[in-house]
Amino acid sequence: MLDFQRFFSQSAASFTRGPLLIIAGPCVLESDAINLQIGETLREACAAHGLAFVFKASFDKANRSSVTSPRGPGLERGCEMLANLRTRLGVAVTTDIHEPAHAARAAQAVDILQIPAFLARQSDLLAAAAATGRAVNVKKGQFMAPAEMAGAIGKLRESGAKEVMLTERGTFFGYHRLVNDFAGMGDMLEMGVPLCFDATHSTQRPGEGATSGGQPLRAPLLARAAVAAGVDAIFMECHPNPAASLSDRATIQPLAQMPALLRQLAAIRVVVATK
């Protein structure tokens, strides 16, 4: 299981601060069989290449493009599933929360609470997450400049959070495109907390019809570039059959391709760490 104390206490002045962390899983909780298949495949691939691993899945996708889109099993059932996965896989687990009332219950089931990008400025949500004592990962809002994430860190620190991470997931460039500002990522790397790069959501094309579009073939390219740039973690969503996934099927990665990509990321990390 991830050594949280080591991961979050590395010196911010260091270009690479320890083992590369992989945060990955389905977008939303799927069936028990699919959740386990994804988790076991990722766990074994990460272990084979010296990568730390956190399983990710959402119990509720509250910001779906359409009201008819699947949202997940909900808070109570979802937390039960996440806690069970944590035990069966023997790995750390993370999920996103959308309301302050979600924080305490979710913290009982997971190791890291994730704040969605659209909610990165919500003070009450950040304070509630910090109050649980769990690690908190805040995704940078698509509408925010990198420097503005210092505000999110400040709110969390003032609310008692000790383990904080930021995630880059793209910035709006016009209406239907996200771009990644690697110079801005450099600014976030200097904020004194670990930086994660979300390779799958960065390929989204929001607002294209009833569901978001995307360029899933570009996610591996972005992940490799981010590791070369010195990020501490990579976030990716994957599924054994992307076309059948309950959420984000336009960007989610095929599970069968993940071991090879993780091998590449591990190799890049080794090169970067020796510079």
Secondary structure as UniProt FT lines:
FT   HELIX           4..9
FT   TURN            12..13
FT   STRAND          21..25
FT   HELIX           32..48
FT   TURN            49..50
FT   STRAND          52..56
FT   TURN            62..63
FT   TURN            67..68
FT   HELIX           75..89
FT   STRAND          92..96
FT   HELIX           100..107
FT   TURN            108..109
FT   STRAND          112..115
FT   HELIX           117..119
FT   TURN            120..121
FT   HELIX           123..131
FT   TURN            132..133
FT   STRAND          135..139
FT   TURN            142..143
FT   HELIX           146..148
FT   HELIX           149..158
FT   TURN            159..160
FT   STRAND          164..168
FT   STRAND          171..172
FT   STRAND          178..179
FT   HELIX           182..189
FT   STRAND          195..198
FT   TURN            199..200
FT   HELIX           201..203
FT   STRAND          204..205
FT   TURN            206..207
FT   TURN            209..210
FT   STRAND          213..214
FT   HELIX           216..218
FT   HELIX           219..229
FT   STRAND          233..239
FT   HELIX           242..244
FT   TURN            249..251
FT   STRAND          253..254
FT   HELIX           255..257
FT   HELIX           258..273
//
